[in-house]
């Protein structure tokens, strides 16, 4: 059975996600630093989970190269990006980021769900999620290849997206946050879409 590769983008709370995964998801998860990502054999993994982290995707060229490797594999490797990982997927696909006038660090938001797919399967409208970010994907100039899945009820920020043709999903919010109601379901829902 293939495992899920979890890429640590130098986030200080990455092991909260690992703990949430190991408690609620039955499939094996292996943590790897972004610094070691280029040496990983992607043919041996069921999917790649991209962690949150400091800074911007453009400051981590190894992250963008990893996404490219996943997409260009003979069988594209499924990706789920959280926060920075979500932003990296959007930038890789031609999207752009906007700096928030008021950073959303430790902020609760309710989801306006546009489409119940993959990670959002069965998630009730208005579910509360925890946000920790200063940048957001510009949903008004989203490339056609990306579909918005959920928005923030409070400020209209894009909270979830997916690629229309490739197995790539992104969550701007943090499933592992104490603010996020039943955060494990987002990870479990995505894990259930993978081929092991």
GUZAGU-228536 format. One line per field, with one value per residue: residue number from 1; x, y, z of N, C-alpha, C, O in turn; chain; residue in one letter. Coordinates in Angstrom, 2 decimals, decimal comma, always signed. Atoms other than C-alpha are relative to their C-alpha. Example, Ala and Ser with C-alpha at 12.3 -4.5 7.8 and 13.67 -1.06 7.14 Angstrom:
2
pos [1_2] $
n.u [+0,89_-0,82] $
n.v [-1,19_-1,19] $
n.w [+0,00_-0,06] $
ca.u [+12,30_+13,67] $
ca.v [-4,50_-1,06] $
ca.w [+7,80_+7,14] $
c.u [+0,90_-0,77] $
c.v [+1,20_+1,09] $
c.w [+0,00_+0,73] $
o.u [+1,94_-0,26] $
o.v [+1,18_+2,20] $
o.w [+0,66_+0,90] $
unit [A_A] $
code [A_S] $
END
This chain:
196
pos [1_2_3_4_5_6_7_8_9_10_11_12_13_14_15_16_17_18_19_20_21_22_23_24_25_26_27_28_29_30_31_32_33_34_35_36_37_38_39_40_41_42_43_44_45_46_47_48_49_50_51_52_53_54_55_56_57_58_59_60_61_62_63_64_65_66_67_68_69_70_71_72_73_74_75_76_77_78_79_80_81_82_83_84_85_86_87_88_89_90_91_92_93_94_95_96_97_98_99_100_101_102_103_104_105_106_107_108_109_110_111_112_113_114_115_116_117_118_119_120_121_122_123_124_125_126_127_128_129_130_131_132_133_134_135_136_137_138_139_140_141_142_143_144_145_146_147_148_149_150_151_152_153_154_155_156_157_158_159_160_161_162_163_164_165_166_167_168_169_170_171_172_173_174_175_176_177_178_179_180_181_182_183_184_185_186_187_188_189_190_191_192_193_194_195_196] $
n.u [+0,84_-0,80_+0,23_+0,12_-1,20_+0,36_-1,12_-0,10_-0,54_-0,57_+1,08_-0,22_+1,09_+0,20_+0,31_+1,42_+0,66_-0,39_+0,78_+1,39_+0,03_-0,23_+1,11_+1,27_-0,13_-0,57_-1,11_-1,33_-0,47_-1,44_-0,37_-1,25_-0,26_-0,03_-1,40_-0,30_+1,10_-0,44_-0,58_+1,06_+0,55_+1,43_+0,75_+0,28_+0,95_+1,40_+0,32_-0,93_+0,64_-0,91_+0,31_-0,14_-1,36_-0,19_-0,39_+0,77_-0,44_-1,10_-1,25_-0,35_-0,02_+0,07_+1,41_+0,58_-0,54_+0,69_+1,33_-0,21_-0,27_+1,26_+0,87_-0,62_-0,19_+0,84_+1,30_-0,13_+0,09_+0,96_-0,54_+0,84_-0,78_+0,61_-0,50_-1,07_+0,13_+1,15_-0,46_-0,99_+0,75_+0,62_-1,05_-0,50_+1,00_+0,15_+0,72_-0,85_+0,32_+0,24_-0,31_+1,18_-0,21_+0,00_-0,37_+0,97_-0,75_+0,85_+1,35_+1,01_+0,86_+1,01_-0,13_+1,05_-0,46_+0,49_-0,01_-0,38_-0,86_-1,24_-0,17_+1,21_+1,12_+0,79_-0,25_+1,18_-0,07_-0,24_-1,01_-1,00_-1,39_-1,02_-0,87_-1,29_-0,70_-0,04_+0,20_+1,14_+0,09_+0,91_+1,07_+0,58_-0,84_-0,36_-0,10_+1,13_-0,26_+0,28_+1,39_+0,17_+0,88_+0,57_-0,41_+0,26_+1,22_-0,32_-0,67_+0,02_-1,27_+0,07_-0,40_-0,32_+0,04_-0,47_-0,31_+1,11_-0,41_-1,06_+0,37_-0,61_+0,95_-0,63_+0,77_-0,68_+0,11_-0,78_+0,85_-0,52_+0,23_+1,04_+1,15_+0,70_+0,93_-0,18_-1,03_-0,44_+0,79_-0,59_-1,11_+0,55_+0,69_-1,00_-0,66_+0,92_+0,01_-1,28_-0,15_-1,11] $
n.v [-1,18_-1,23_-0,97_-1,41_-0,78_-1,30_-0,93_-1,02_-1,26_-0,70_-0,56_+0,37_+0,83_+1,09_+1,26_+0,02_+0,64_+1,41_+0,62_+0,08_+1,05_+1,33_+0,33_+0,18_+0,56_+1,34_+0,20_-0,38_-1,34_-0,17_-1,41_-0,31_-1,43_-0,51_+0,03_+1,36_+0,42_+0,35_+1,35_+0,97_+0,78_-0,27_+1,16_+0,85_-0,64_-0,09_-1,41_-0,92_-1,03_-1,15_-0,65_-1,45_-0,44_-1,45_-0,60_+0,13_+1,11_-0,42_+0,06_+1,42_+0,61_+1,46_+0,34_-0,11_+1,13_+1,21_+0,00_+0,31_+1,45_+0,72_-0,21_+0,56_+1,45_+0,73_-0,06_-1,14_+0,32_-0,88_-1,00_-0,84_-1,07_-0,72_-1,37_-0,26_+1,01_-0,45_-1,15_+0,49_+0,64_-1,07_-0,69_+0,93_+0,06_-1,31_-0,93_-0,98_-0,22_-1,37_-0,23_-0,45_-1,24_+0,45_+1,42_+0,90_+0,92_+0,44_-0,49_+0,99_-0,33_+0,99_+0,33_+0,03_+1,10_-0,09_+1,34_+1,03_+1,01_+0,44_-0,35_-0,65_+0,95_+0,15_-1,08_-0,86_-1,44_-0,80_+0,60_-0,97_+0,40_-0,90_-0,61_-0,53_-0,40_-1,41_-0,02_+0,80_+0,18_-0,97_+0,78_-0,73_+0,26_+1,41_+0,61_+0,87_+1,39_+0,15_-0,20_-0,32_+0,94_-0,63_-1,37_-0,44_-0,81_-1,29_-0,97_+0,44_+0,60_+1,38_+0,92_+1,32_+0,07_+1,24_-0,06_+0,63_+1,20_+0,72_+0,28_-1,01_-0,72_-0,89_-0,56_-1,15_+0,10_+1,05_+1,04_+0,38_-1,08_+0,20_-0,79_+0,73_+1,02_+1,32_-0,14_+1,30_+0,45_-0,50_+0,91_+1,32_-0,05_+0,02_+1,31_+1,00_-0,09_+0,49_+1,40_+0,54] $
n.w [+0,00_+0,09_-1,06_+0,35_-0,33_-0,58_+0,16_-1,05_+0,50_-1,16_-0,81_-1,40_-0,51_+0,95_-0,68_-0,34_+1,15_-0,06_-1,08_+0,46_+1,02_-0,60_-0,88_+0,70_+1,35_-0,12_+0,91_-0,48_+0,34_-0,22_+0,01_+0,70_+0,13_+1,38_+0,41_+0,48_+0,88_+1,36_-0,01_-0,28_+1,11_-0,01_+0,48_-1,16_-0,91_+0,43_+0,10_-0,67_-0,81_-0,10_-1,27_-0,12_-0,26_+0,06_+1,28_+1,23_+0,84_+0,88_-0,77_-0,14_+1,34_-0,10_-0,11_+1,35_+0,78_-0,45_+0,63_+1,41_+0,10_-0,25_+1,15_+1,21_-0,12_+0,95_-0,67_-0,91_-1,42_-0,66_-0,92_-0,84_-0,60_-1,12_-0,18_+0,97_+1,05_+0,81_+0,78_+0,97_+1,09_+0,79_+0,76_+1,02_+1,07_+0,63_-0,86_-0,69_-1,40_-0,46_-1,41_-0,73_-0,75_-1,39_-0,05_-0,64_-0,85_-1,10_+0,28_+0,36_+1,14_+0,41_+1,42_+1,02_+0,85_+1,37_+0,59_-0,98_+0,63_-0,67_-1,42_-0,52_+0,08_-1,22_-0,96_-0,03_+0,27_-1,20_-0,88_-0,47_+0,23_-0,54_+1,02_-0,47_+1,23_+0,38_+1,45_+0,44_+1,45_+0,63_+0,64_+1,13_+1,17_-0,07_+1,33_+0,35_-0,40_-1,43_-0,39_-1,42_-0,69_-1,19_-0,30_-1,37_-0,14_-0,61_+0,88_+1,40_+0,42_+0,49_-1,06_+0,55_+1,46_+0,62_+1,42_+0,72_+0,74_-0,70_-1,40_-0,89_-0,82_-0,96_-1,12_-0,58_-1,47_-0,67_-0,60_-1,32_-0,97_-1,01_+0,45_+1,05_-0,49_+0,61_+1,03_+0,53_+1,15_+1,25_+0,32_+0,27_+1,28_+1,08_-0,03_+0,56_+1,47_+0,52_+0,37_-0,77] $
ca.u [+0,00_+1,39_+1,73_+0,96_+3,98_+3,58_+5,85_+6,88_+7,37_+9,10_+5,83_+6,02_+2,69_+3,19_+3,02_-0,49_-1,54_+0,42_-1,32_-4,75_-4,00_-2,72_-5,68_-8,42_-7,02_-6,18_-3,51_+0,22_+1,75_+5,48_+6,84_+9,57_+11,14_+10,72_+14,54_+14,51_+11,50_+13,46_+15,01_+11,64_+10,32_+6,83_+5,88_+5,80_+3,22_-0,58_-0,67_+1,27_+0,08_+1,66_+1,89_+1,41_+4,54_+5,96_+6,43_+5,23_+5,30_+7,64_+10,22_+10,26_+11,31_+11,68_+7,96_+7,04_+9,36_+7,70_+4,24_+5,57_+6,93_+3,56_+1,68_+4,14_+4,32_+3,01_+0,11_-0,34_+0,17_-2,81_-2,04_-3,71_-2,25_-2,98_-2,51_+0,92_+0,42_-2,97_-1,39_+1,45_-1,01_-2,85_+0,38_+1,63_-1,60_-1,26_-3,18_-1,95_-1,90_-3,21_-1,92_-4,74_-5,15_-5,94_-4,03_-6,17_-4,08_-6,19_-9,40_-12,55_-14,50_-17,66_-17,59_-19,89_-19,57_-19,91_-19,23_-19,09_-16,16_-13,21_-12,14_-15,48_-17,66_-20,45_-19,18_-22,18_-22,74_-21,42_-18,78_-16,27_-12,58_-9,40_-7,34_-3,67_-2,53_-1,60_-2,01_-4,97_-5,54_-7,17_-10,50_-11,52_-8,66_-8,65_-7,37_-10,06_-8,36_-9,14_-12,59_-13,49_-15,04_-15,62_-15,43_-15,30_-18,70_-16,96_-14,71_-15,27_-11,75_-11,25_-11,08_-10,90_-10,23_-9,57_-8,04_-10,70_-8,63_-5,82_-6,03_-5,09_-7,01_-6,25_-7,50_-6,60_-7,67_-6,00_-7,83_-5,60_-6,57_-8,53_-10,81_-11,72_-14,80_-14,15_-10,97_-10,21_-12,99_-11,13_-8,06_-10,10_-12,27_-9,20_-7,49_-10,58_-10,17_-6,67_-5,69_-3,52] $
ca.v [+0,00_+3,40_+6,17_+9,88_+12,18_+15,22_+18,10_+20,30_+23,87_+24,86_+25,43_+25,46_+23,63_+20,94_+18,16_+19,25_+18,22_+14,97_+14,21_+14,97_+12,72_+9,84_+10,03_+10,07_+8,80_+5,13_+5,60_+5,94_+9,43_+10,15_+13,61_+15,10_+18,56_+20,67_+20,72_+16,96_+16,92_+16,73_+13,41_+11,73_+8,99_+10,21_+6,93_+5,37_+7,74_+7,85_+11,63_+14,66_+16,95_+20,43_+22,04_+25,64_+27,69_+31,19_+33,52_+33,21_+30,32_+32,31_+32,23_+28,41_+27,39_+23,79_+23,78_+24,95_+22,32_+19,63_+20,65_+20,53_+17,00_+15,87_+17,32_+16,03_+12,47_+9,83_+9,47_+12,91_+12,68_+14,02_+17,16_+18,86_+22,22_+23,87_+27,65_+28,21_+24,93_+26,18_+29,45_+27,57_+25,46_+28,62_+30,39_+27,30_+27,32_+31,01_+32,57_+35,51_+36,45_+39,59_+41,01_+41,37_+44,84_+43,12_+39,86_+36,90_+35,37_+33,31_+34,46_+32,34_+32,32_+30,60_+28,81_+29,65_+26,34_+26,56_+22,90_+19,84_+17,96_+16,03_+17,67_+19,50_+16,41_+16,46_+19,64_+21,71_+25,24_+27,78_+25,46_+27,43_+27,30_+28,85_+31,23_+32,21_+34,15_+37,58_+36,70_+35,27_+33,87_+36,53_+34,85_+37,61_+36,69_+32,93_+31,02_+29,03_+25,77_+26,44_+26,16_+27,97_+25,57_+27,78_+31,41_+33,17_+34,54_+37,38_+38,92_+36,93_+35,47_+32,23_+29,40_+26,31_+25,49_+22,60_+22,12_+21,23_+18,53_+17,52_+16,00_+19,22_+20,80_+23,68_+24,87_+28,38_+27,58_+25,27_+21,97_+21,40_+24,69_+24,54_+27,11_+24,76_+22,69_+18,99_+19,70_+16,01_+15,61_+17,75_+15,50_+12,29_+13,34_+14,04_+10,83_+8,86_+10,07_+8,57_+5,27_+3,23] $
ca.w [+0,00_-0,99_+1,56_+1,50_+1,43_+3,68_+2,69_+5,61_+4,38_+7,64_+9,48_+13,27_+13,67_+11,02_+13,60_+14,58_+11,06_+11,40_+14,70_+13,21_+10,22_+12,34_+14,67_+12,01_+8,70_+8,25_+5,59_+6,25_+6,22_+5,82_+6,66_+4,49_+4,60_+1,47_+1,41_+0,69_-1,64_-4,88_-3,81_-3,24_-5,54_-6,41_-8,09_-4,62_-3,11_-3,27_-2,86_-1,67_+1,12_+1,06_+4,49_+5,53_+6,07_+6,33_+3,38_-0,19_-2,66_-4,92_-2,10_-2,22_-5,75_-4,55_-3,70_-7,20_-8,72_-6,60_-7,84_-11,39_-10,83_-9,44_-12,40_-15,02_-13,67_-16,11_-13,67_-12,05_-8,29_-6,30_-4,29_-1,36_-0,37_+2,98_+3,33_+1,70_-0,21_-1,46_-2,58_-4,31_-6,32_-7,40_-8,41_-10,26_-12,29_-13,18_-10,30_-8,30_-4,65_-2,97_+0,30_+2,82_+4,30_+7,62_+8,15_+9,19_+11,97_+14,37_+12,69_+12,50_+9,24_+8,09_+4,75_+1,86_+0,02_-3,75_-4,52_-2,23_-3,81_-2,41_+0,87_+1,17_+0,65_+3,25_+4,95_+6,12_+4,86_+7,37_+8,85_+10,91_+9,95_+11,36_+9,22_+9,64_+6,58_+5,24_+1,56_-0,33_-3,82_-6,03_-6,84_-9,25_-11,59_-11,07_-14,12_-15,96_-14,97_-11,28_-9,74_-6,50_-3,99_-0,93_+0,13_+3,49_+4,54_+6,36_+3,70_+0,49_+0,48_-1,45_+1,08_-1,16_-4,80_-7,15_-10,57_-13,13_-14,89_-12,53_-9,02_-7,19_-4,33_-1,99_+1,40_+2,55_+6,12_+8,64_+9,31_+12,36_+14,03_+17,27_+15,61_+12,76_+13,54_+12,81_+10,88_+10,48_+7,91_+5,33_+5,52_+5,65_+2,71_+0,57_+1,68_+0,65_-2,96_-3,28_-4,89_-2,51] $
c.u [+0,89_-0,39_-0,24_+1,26_-0,44_+1,22_-0,09_+0,71_+0,48_-1,07_+0,15_-1,10_-0,28_-0,39_-1,41_-0,80_+0,31_-0,83_-1,46_-0,16_+0,07_-1,15_-1,26_+0,08_+0,76_+1,28_+1,30_+0,41_+1,49_+0,35_+1,37_+0,15_-0,01_+1,43_+0,41_-0,98_+0,47_+0,60_-1,06_-0,50_-1,52_-0,83_-0,42_-1,03_-1,40_-0,42_+1,03_-0,82_+1,03_-0,38_-0,09_+1,48_+0,10_+0,31_-0,98_+0,49_+1,20_+1,35_+0,48_+0,01_-0,07_-1,44_-0,66_+0,52_-0,69_-1,40_+0,12_+0,27_-1,28_-0,92_+0,53_+0,28_-0,89_-1,44_+0,10_-0,26_-0,99_+0,67_-1,11_+0,92_-0,78_+0,72_+1,09_-0,07_-1,13_+0,42_+0,99_-0,69_-0,62_+1,04_+0,55_-0,93_-0,25_-0,80_+0,96_-0,51_-0,20_+0,36_-1,25_+0,31_+0,00_+0,35_-1,01_+0,73_-0,84_-1,43_-0,92_-0,82_-1,00_+0,12_-1,31_+0,47_-0,68_-0,14_+0,53_+0,79_+1,19_+0,00_-1,25_-1,24_-0,71_+0,23_-1,21_+0,31_+0,21_+0,99_+1,09_+1,40_+0,93_+0,95_+1,23_+0,79_-0,10_-0,26_-1,17_+0,04_-1,06_-1,08_-0,63_+0,79_+0,52_+0,10_-1,18_+0,19_-0,31_-1,45_-0,06_-1,00_-0,68_+0,60_-0,26_-1,26_+0,32_+0,59_+0,08_+1,30_-0,23_+0,56_+0,35_-0,14_+0,40_+0,35_-1,09_+0,39_+1,03_-0,40_+0,71_-1,10_+0,77_-0,98_+0,79_+0,04_+0,80_-0,93_+0,43_-0,25_-1,10_-1,27_-0,85_-0,86_+0,17_+0,99_+0,46_-0,75_+0,59_+1,14_-0,53_-0,70_+0,98_+0,67_-0,87_-0,08_+1,23_-0,04_+1,24_+0,47] $
c.v [+1,25_+0,98_+1,39_+0,70_+1,38_+0,90_+1,10_+1,22_+0,89_+0,71_-0,50_-0,90_-1,21_-1,30_-0,04_-0,65_-1,49_-0,73_-0,17_-1,12_-1,38_-0,43_-0,38_-0,66_-1,31_-0,20_+0,59_+1,38_+0,08_+1,47_+0,17_+1,51_+0,40_-0,03_-1,35_-0,47_-0,46_-1,39_-1,09_-0,66_+0,15_-1,18_-0,91_+0,59_+0,06_+1,45_+0,81_+1,09_+1,10_+0,82_+1,52_+0,34_+1,51_+0,46_-0,25_-1,19_+0,34_-0,02_-1,44_-0,67_-1,51_-0,47_+0,04_-1,13_-1,31_-0,08_-0,36_-1,49_-0,81_+0,07_-0,72_-1,50_-0,71_-0,14_+1,16_-0,40_+0,96_+0,89_+0,62_+1,01_+0,69_+1,33_+0,33_-1,00_+0,31_+1,15_-0,42_-0,67_+1,07_+0,73_-0,89_-0,02_+1,35_+1,00_+0,99_+0,19_+1,48_+0,08_+0,53_+1,28_-0,28_-1,48_-0,82_-1,04_-0,35_+0,47_-1,17_+0,52_-1,11_-0,21_+0,16_-1,04_+0,08_-1,37_-1,00_-1,11_-0,29_+0,40_+0,61_-0,89_-0,11_+1,08_+0,94_+1,46_+0,73_-0,61_+1,01_-0,58_+1,07_+0,47_+0,62_+0,42_+1,50_+0,19_-0,92_-0,11_+0,97_-0,77_+0,72_-0,20_-1,44_-0,58_-0,96_-1,43_-0,25_+0,34_+0,37_-0,96_+0,61_+1,38_+0,27_+0,86_+1,41_+1,00_-0,43_-0,59_-1,44_-0,93_-1,39_+0,04_-1,39_+0,29_-0,78_-1,33_-0,86_-0,23_+0,93_+0,76_+0,90_+0,49_+1,17_-0,10_-1,19_-1,04_-0,35_+1,04_-0,37_+0,76_-0,78_-1,11_-1,28_+0,04_-1,29_-0,40_+0,47_-0,91_-1,38_-0,04_-0,05_-1,36_-1,08_+0,05_-0,66_-1,49_-0,54_-1,30] $
c.w [+0,00_+1,10_-0,58_+0,47_+0,47_-0,04_+1,04_-0,56_+1,14_+0,83_+1,43_+0,56_-0,89_+0,71_+0,58_-1,12_+0,01_+1,05_-0,41_-1,02_+0,66_+0,91_-0,78_-1,37_+0,10_-0,81_+0,54_-0,54_+0,33_-0,15_-0,63_-0,08_-1,47_-0,53_-0,57_-1,07_-1,37_-0,08_+0,19_-1,28_+0,03_-0,50_+1,16_+0,95_-0,61_-0,20_+0,76_+0,70_+0,22_+1,23_-0,14_+0,20_-0,09_-1,42_-1,12_-0,81_-0,88_+0,71_+0,22_-1,38_+0,04_+0,13_-1,38_-0,90_+0,38_-0,63_-1,47_-0,20_+0,20_-1,22_-1,24_+0,09_-1,03_+0,49_+0,97_+1,45_+0,66_+1,05_+0,83_+0,65_+1,10_+0,16_-1,03_-1,16_-0,96_-0,91_-1,08_-1,19_-0,89_-0,84_-1,11_-1,21_-0,67_+0,80_+0,64_+1,42_+0,27_+1,48_+0,68_+0,76_+1,51_+0,02_+0,80_+0,84_+1,23_-0,16_-0,35_-1,17_-0,22_-1,49_-0,75_-1,00_-1,36_-0,63_+1,03_-0,68_+0,88_+1,47_+0,61_-0,05_+1,35_+1,05_-0,01_-0,34_+1,32_+0,97_+0,34_-0,19_+0,55_-1,09_+0,65_-1,23_-0,23_-1,49_-0,34_-1,52_-0,53_-0,77_-1,19_-1,29_+0,02_-1,41_-0,24_+0,46_+1,47_+0,30_+1,48_+0,63_+1,23_+0,20_+1,48_+0,01_+0,46_-1,00_-1,46_-0,49_-0,45_+1,06_-0,51_-1,51_-0,45_-1,45_-0,73_-0,66_+0,72_+1,46_+0,98_+0,70_+0,96_+1,04_+0,57_+1,53_+0,53_+0,62_+1,43_+1,08_+0,99_-0,38_-1,00_+0,60_-0,80_-1,17_-0,62_-1,26_-1,31_-0,45_-0,37_-1,35_-1,16_-0,07_-0,64_-1,52_-0,62_-0,31_+0,72_-0,61] $
o.u [+1,82_-1,53_-0,05_+1,71_-1,13_+2,22_-1,06_+1,91_+0,23_-0,89_+0,42_-0,91_-1,37_-1,17_-1,89_-1,76_-0,57_-1,33_-2,05_-1,11_-0,74_-1,37_-2,04_-0,94_+1,79_+2,01_+1,29_+0,14_+1,90_+0,03_+2,30_-0,81_+0,39_+1,63_+1,40_-0,89_-0,11_+0,74_-0,72_-0,64_-2,20_-2,03_-1,28_-1,29_-1,57_-1,32_+1,83_-1,67_+2,12_-1,51_+0,31_+2,33_-0,84_+0,75_-2,16_+1,65_+2,08_+2,39_+1,53_-0,91_-0,58_-1,77_-1,44_-0,23_-0,94_-1,80_-0,68_-0,27_-1,50_-1,53_-0,25_+0,77_-1,94_-2,39_+0,79_-1,20_-0,81_+1,55_-2,20_+1,84_-1,96_+1,95_+0,75_+0,15_-0,99_+0,10_+0,98_-0,29_-0,55_+0,82_+0,80_-0,48_-1,10_-1,07_+2,18_-1,66_+0,41_+0,07_-1,85_+1,39_+0,70_-0,47_-1,61_+0,73_-1,09_-2,14_-0,54_-1,19_-0,73_+0,37_-2,36_+1,38_-1,90_-0,97_+1,62_+0,24_+1,62_-0,81_-1,42_-2,34_-0,08_-0,32_-1,58_+1,38_-0,41_+1,19_+1,52_+1,67_+0,56_+1,45_+1,17_+1,72_-1,03_-0,49_-1,47_+0,54_-2,16_-0,84_-1,28_+0,28_+1,66_-0,80_-1,72_-0,79_-0,39_-2,00_+0,49_-2,05_-1,78_+1,75_-1,02_-1,40_-0,40_+0,15_+0,70_+1,46_-1,09_+1,70_+1,06_-0,98_+0,89_-0,16_-1,50_-0,47_+1,17_-1,21_+1,57_-2,05_+1,92_-2,15_+1,93_+0,98_+1,31_-1,61_-0,40_-0,01_-2,08_-2,36_-2,07_-0,37_+0,02_+0,68_+0,93_-0,21_+0,45_+1,27_-0,07_-0,55_+0,77_+0,85_-0,35_-0,59_+1,29_-0,83_+2,35_+1,41] $
o.v [+1,36_+0,98_+1,62_+0,50_+2,10_+0,63_+1,86_+1,19_+2,10_+1,84_-1,67_-1,50_-1,78_-2,09_-1,10_-1,38_-2,32_-1,82_-1,22_-1,90_-2,27_-1,62_-1,22_-1,11_-1,39_-1,15_+1,59_+1,71_-0,27_+2,07_-0,59_+2,20_-0,38_-0,14_-1,44_-1,61_-1,37_-1,94_-2,27_-0,02_-0,46_-1,24_-1,77_+0,02_+0,14_+1,74_+0,27_+1,74_+0,85_+1,30_+2,10_-0,55_+2,17_-0,32_-0,50_-1,58_-0,49_-0,02_-1,66_-1,41_-2,13_-1,57_-0,85_-1,64_-2,15_-1,13_-1,14_-2,10_-1,80_-0,93_-1,25_-2,09_-0,19_+0,00_+1,04_-1,13_+2,18_+0,46_+0,89_+0,65_+0,99_+1,37_+0,61_-0,62_+0,11_+1,16_+0,12_-0,46_+0,97_+0,97_-0,41_-0,12_+1,46_+2,10_+0,86_-0,12_+2,34_-0,83_+1,50_+1,42_+0,38_-2,30_-0,32_-2,22_+0,50_+0,65_-2,08_+1,69_-2,28_+0,73_-0,34_-0,78_+0,10_-1,57_-0,83_-2,17_+0,54_-0,09_+0,58_-0,45_-0,46_+0,98_+1,43_+1,97_+0,39_-0,07_+1,78_-1,73_+2,23_-0,32_+1,21_-0,27_+2,17_+1,31_-1,86_+0,78_+1,04_-1,24_+0,08_+0,06_-1,71_-0,36_-1,53_-2,14_-1,40_+1,31_-0,35_-1,25_+0,21_+1,64_-0,44_+1,78_+2,36_+2,15_+0,26_-0,81_-2,15_-0,77_-2,13_+0,75_-2,20_+1,24_-1,85_-2,20_-2,04_+0,52_+0,51_+1,26_+0,62_+0,74_+0,99_+0,38_-2,01_-0,74_-0,75_+0,78_-1,02_+0,42_-0,63_-1,98_-1,28_-0,40_-1,31_-1,13_-0,21_-1,22_-1,98_-0,99_-0,78_-1,92_-2,00_-0,89_-0,84_-2,24_-0,07_-1,92] $
o.w [+0,80_+1,57_-1,77_+1,60_-0,25_+0,64_+1,09_-0,84_+1,15_+1,27_+1,66_+1,62_-0,83_+0,18_+0,97_-0,87_-0,23_+0,80_-0,15_-0,96_+0,38_+1,12_-0,32_-1,89_+0,78_-0,58_+1,26_-1,70_+1,44_-1,18_-0,35_-0,43_-2,33_-1,74_-1,31_-1,53_-1,95_-1,18_+0,26_-2,32_+0,87_-0,26_+1,00_+2,01_-1,83_-0,99_+1,53_+0,08_+0,73_+1,33_-1,15_+0,28_-0,53_-2,26_-0,92_-0,68_-1,10_+0,05_+0,81_-1,70_-0,90_-0,32_-1,73_-1,73_-0,47_-1,12_-1,99_-1,13_-0,50_-1,60_-2,03_-0,87_-1,40_-0,28_+1,98_+1,76_+0,54_+1,79_+0,32_+1,39_+0,94_+0,27_-2,18_-2,31_-2,17_-2,10_-2,18_-2,33_-2,12_-2,03_-2,21_-2,35_-1,55_+0,32_+0,54_+1,75_-0,37_+2,25_+0,22_+1,35_+2,27_-0,39_+1,75_+0,49_+2,09_+0,83_-1,09_-1,20_+0,07_-2,25_-0,32_-1,79_-1,47_-1,51_+1,57_-0,96_+1,68_+2,24_+1,83_+0,26_+2,35_+2,15_-1,08_-0,02_+2,33_+2,07_-0,52_+0,14_+0,69_-1,88_+1,73_-1,62_+0,23_-1,95_+0,39_-2,21_+0,01_-1,88_-2,01_-2,38_-0,33_-2,22_+0,70_+0,71_+1,90_-0,22_+2,32_+0,05_+1,60_-0,15_+2,13_-0,80_+0,14_-1,05_-2,27_-1,70_+0,07_+1,50_+0,17_-2,06_+0,34_-2,05_-0,27_-0,83_+0,40_+1,99_+1,75_+0,08_+1,31_+0,75_+1,00_+2,16_-0,24_+1,60_+2,25_+2,26_+0,63_+0,08_-1,04_+1,32_-2,02_-2,27_-1,76_-2,08_-2,33_-1,63_-1,35_-2,11_-2,13_-1,16_-1,27_-2,14_-1,84_+0,27_+0,47_-0,10] $
unit [A_A_A_A_A_A_A_A_A_A_A_A_A_A_A_A_A_A_A_A_A_A_A_A_A_A_A_A_A_A_A_A_A_A_A_A_A_A_A_A_A_A_A_A_A_A_A_A_A_A_A_A_A_A_A_A_A_A_A_A_A_A_A_A_A_A_A_A_A_A_A_A_A_A_A_A_A_A_A_A_A_A_A_A_A_A_A_A_A_A_A_A_A_A_A_A_A_A_A_A_A_A_A_A_A_A_A_A_A_A_A_A_A_A_A_A_A_A_A_A_A_A_A_A_A_A_A_A_A_A_A_A_A_A_A_A_A_A_A_A_A_A_A_A_A_A_A_A_A_A_A_A_A_A_A_A_A_A_A_A_A_A_A_A_A_A_A_A_A_A_A_A_A_A_A_A_A_A_A_A_A_A_A_A_A_A_A_A_A_A_A_A_A_A_A_A] $
code [X_X_X_X_X_X_X_X_X_X_X_X_X_X_X_X_X_X_X_X_X_X_X_X_X_X_X_X_X_X_X_X_X_X_X_X_X_X_X_X_X_X_X_X_X_X_X_X_X_X_X_X_X_X_X_X_X_X_X_X_X_X_X_X_X_X_X_X_X_X_X_X_X_X_X_X_X_X_X_X_X_X_X_X_X_X_X_X_X_X_X_X_X_X_X_X_X_X_X_X_X_X_X_X_X_X_X_X_X_X_X_X_X_X_X_X_X_X_X_X_X_X_X_X_X_X_X_X_X_X_X_X_X_X_X_X_X_X_X_X_X_X_X_X_X_X_X_X_X_X_X_X_X_X_X_X_X_X_X_X_X_X_X_X_X_X_X_X_X_X_X_X_X_X_X_X_X_X_X_X_X_X_X_X_X_X_X_X_X_X_X_X_X_X_X_X] $
END
